Amino acid sequence: MLRIDRLALFLFALLPALVLAQTPAAPASGAASGPAASAAPQTAEEQNDLKVRTLEERVSDLKEKIFRTKARLMNLQEMVIGGDITTGSKAVLVHRNEMGSSFYLESVAYALDGAPVYSKTDVDGDLEKREEFEVFNGRVVPGNHQISVQMVYRGHGYGVFSYLEGYKFKVQSAYTFNAEPGKALTVKVVGFEKGGMTAELKDRPAIRYDVDVQREEPSARAPAPPAEGAKK
């Protein structure tokens, strides 16, 4: 009977410890509650899918950056070459051929502030036989602008100058002009022979720039249609 009493007392004393052992421990501070976080992909296929998704995201981001850059460049080009119709200036570039019969004009190329505005290669005399024509007629922002020109001539000799046949003469030149607000500026780009009869034929092809500035009339501010061969 004494043994039973002692066993009962022992169990009674041990009961709080047993209850405490059965109570679930509280989650540690900062530990995630609910289902455990998903494990990282373990299979080769899952890893490959993850790499593909990451690459697609990078490509998409790169395309977006390229699109934004292109839009900025287009806006910049419009500002530099297009100008503002209310505060800008009108610029007209005219090509004129004053070369003698010893030089046959094969091609011309014009650029304004680095942007091509006109290029043409002679076909059956449609360039060589034109004495004068417009290559650019539009608006530009006020300030300095640069014209770049390249003309290619072919020697056209006869008699004692027959040796000129087949020779090519490439003439390159650049000119900077200042566009003033409310002004119409015309630059006539003239291919001519310099040096007179005493100069060697190879030194004769040259380019000069004849400039005329007039106050622009409001009714004349509508741009003219582009010349044949002009860049759109």
C-alpha positions in Angstrom: 0.0 0.0 0.0 2.9 2.3 0.8 4.5 1.5 -2.6 1.3 2.5 -4.4 1.1 5.8 -2.5 4.7 6.6 -3.4 4.2 5.7 -7.1 1.1 7.9 -7.1 3.0 10.8 -5.6 5.9 10.3 -8.1 3.5 10.3 -11.1 1.7 13.4 -9.7 5.0 15.2 -9.4 6.0 14.2 -13.0 2.7 15.2 -14.6 3.6 19.0 -15.2 6.8 17.9 -17.0 4.9 15.5 -19.2 2.3 18.2 -20.1 5.0 20.7 -20.9 6.7 18.1 -23.1 3.5 17.6 -25.1 2.9 21.3 -25.7 4.2 22.4 -29.2 7.0 24.9 -29.1 6.3 28.5 -30.2 7.8 29.5 -33.5 11.1 31.2 -33.4 11.3 34.9 -33.9 11.4 35.7 -37.6 10.5 32.2 -38.6 8.0 31.9 -41.5 4.6 30.7 -40.5 2.4 28.5 -42.6 3.8 26.1 -45.3 7.5 26.0 -45.8 8.9 28.1 -48.6 9.3 26.2 -51.8 12.6 24.7 -52.3 14.9 25.9 -55.2 14.6 23.9 -58.4 16.5 20.7 -58.0 16.1 19.0 -61.4 18.0 20.0 -64.5 14.8 20.8 -66.3 13.6 23.3 -63.7 17.0 24.9 -63.6 17.0 25.3 -67.4 13.5 26.8 -67.3 14.6 29.3 -64.7 17.6 30.4 -66.9 15.4 30.7 -69.9 12.9 33.0 -68.0 15.8 35.1 -66.7 17.2 35.5 -70.2 13.8 36.4 -71.7 13.4 39.1 -69.0 16.8 40.5 -69.9 16.1 40.5 -73.6 12.8 42.3 -73.0 14.5 44.9 -70.9 17.1 45.5 -73.5 14.5 45.9 -76.3 12.7 48.5 -74.2 16.0 50.4 -73.7 16.7 50.3 -77.4 13.2 51.6 -78.2 13.6 54.5 -75.8 17.1 55.4 -77.2 15.7 55.3 -80.8 12.9 57.6 -79.9 15.3 60.0 -78.3 17.5 60.0 -81.4 14.5 60.6 -83.7 13.4 63.5 -81.6 17.0 64.9 -81.6 17.2 64.6 -85.4 13.8 66.4 -85.8 15.1 69.2 -83.5 18.4 69.7 -85.4 17.2 69.3 -89.0 13.4 69.9 -88.8 13.5 72.9 -86.6 10.6 74.9 -85.2 8.3 76.4 -87.9 7.6 79.4 -85.7 11.1 80.2 -84.4 13.4 78.3 -86.7 15.1 79.3 -90.0 14.6 78.3 -93.6 17.5 76.7 -95.3 17.8 75.9 -99.0 20.7 74.1 -100.6 21.2 74.4 -104.3 23.6 72.4 -106.5 25.1 74.1 -109.5 27.5 72.6 -112.1 29.9 75.1 -113.8 32.5 72.5 -114.8 33.9 72.5 -118.3 33.4 69.7 -120.9 36.6 68.0 -119.7 34.8 66.8 -116.6 31.7 64.6 -116.5 29.7 64.6 -113.2 29.1 61.0 -112.2 27.6 61.4 -108.7 26.9 63.8 -105.9 26.2 63.3 -102.2 25.1 66.0 -99.7 24.8 65.8 -95.9 23.5 68.4 -93.4 24.9 68.1 -89.8 26.0 64.5 -90.7 22.6 63.4 -91.9 22.4 62.5 -95.6 19.9 64.8 -97.4 20.6 64.0 -101.1 22.5 61.6 -103.2 22.4 60.7 -106.9 24.4 58.8 -109.5 24.2 59.9 -113.1 22.1 57.7 -115.4 22.2 58.6 -119.1 23.1 62.2 -118.3 20.2 63.0 -116.0 22.7 64.4 -113.5 25.5 65.8 -115.7 23.0 67.7 -117.9 21.3 69.5 -115.1 23.0 72.8 -114.5 21.2 73.8 -111.3 18.7 72.2 -108.9 17.7 72.1 -105.2 19.0 69.3 -103.0 17.4 70.5 -99.7 14.6 72.9 -98.7 13.4 72.8 -95.1 13.6 74.3 -91.7 16.5 74.2 -89.3 17.0 75.4 -85.7 18.9 78.7 -85.3 22.7 78.3 -84.9 25.6 76.8 -86.8 25.1 74.0 -89.3 27.5 72.1 -91.5 27.1 71.1 -95.1 29.2 68.2 -96.3 29.6 67.6 -100.1 31.2 65.0 -102.3 31.3 65.2 -106.1 32.8 62.6 -108.3 33.8 63.5 -111.9 35.1 61.4 -114.7 37.6 62.7 -117.1 36.2 63.4 -120.6 39.1 64.1 -122.9 39.5 64.4 -126.6 42.3 65.3 -129.0 45.4 66.1 -126.9 43.4 65.6 -123.7 42.2 62.0 -124.6 44.4 60.7 -121.8 41.7 62.0 -119.4 39.3 59.2 -120.3 38.8 56.9 -117.4 40.3 59.2 -114.8 38.2 59.8 -111.7 38.3 63.1 -109.7 36.7 63.0 -106.2 36.1 66.4 -104.6 35.1 66.7 -101.0 34.3 69.8 -99.1 32.5 71.1 -96.0 31.0 74.5 -95.1 29.5 75.9 -91.9 26.7 78.4 -92.0 24.8 80.3 -89.4 21.0 80.1 -89.5 19.3 83.1 -88.0 15.7 83.1 -86.6 13.1 84.4 -89.1 15.7 84.4 -92.0 15.7 82.4 -95.2 19.2 81.3 -96.2 20.2 79.9 -99.6 23.5 78.2 -100.0 24.5 77.5 -103.6 27.1 74.8 -103.9 29.0 75.3 -107.1 31.3 72.8 -108.7 33.8 74.8 -110.9 37.2 74.7 -112.4 39.8 76.8 -110.5 43.2 78.0 -111.6 42.4 78.8 -115.2 44.1 77.4 -118.2 47.5 77.4 -116.5 46.4 74.9 -113.8 46.9 71.2 -114.2 43.6 69.4 -115.0 43.8 67.2 -111.9 43.9 70.4 -109.7 41.0 72.2 -111.4 37.9 70.5 -109.8 36.8 72.6 -106.8 33.7 73.6 -104.8 32.7 77.1 -103.7 29.7 78.3 -101.7 27.6 81.3 -102.7 25.4 82.4 -99.8 22.3 84.6 -99.8 20.3 85.6 -96.7 16.8 87.2 -96.9 14.1 88.0 -94.3 11.6 85.2 -94.5 8.0 86.1 -95.3 5.4 84.3 -93.1 3.6 83.0 -96.2 6.7 81.4 -97.5 7.3 79.1 -94.4 5.6 76.0 -95.8 8.3 73.5 -96.9 8.6 72.7 -100.6 8.4 69.1 -101.8 11.7 67.2 -101.7 13.9 67.2 -104.8 14.5 64.0 -106.7 17.0 61.9 -104.9 16.4 63.6 -101.6 16.5 61.5 -98.4 13.1 61.0 -96.7 
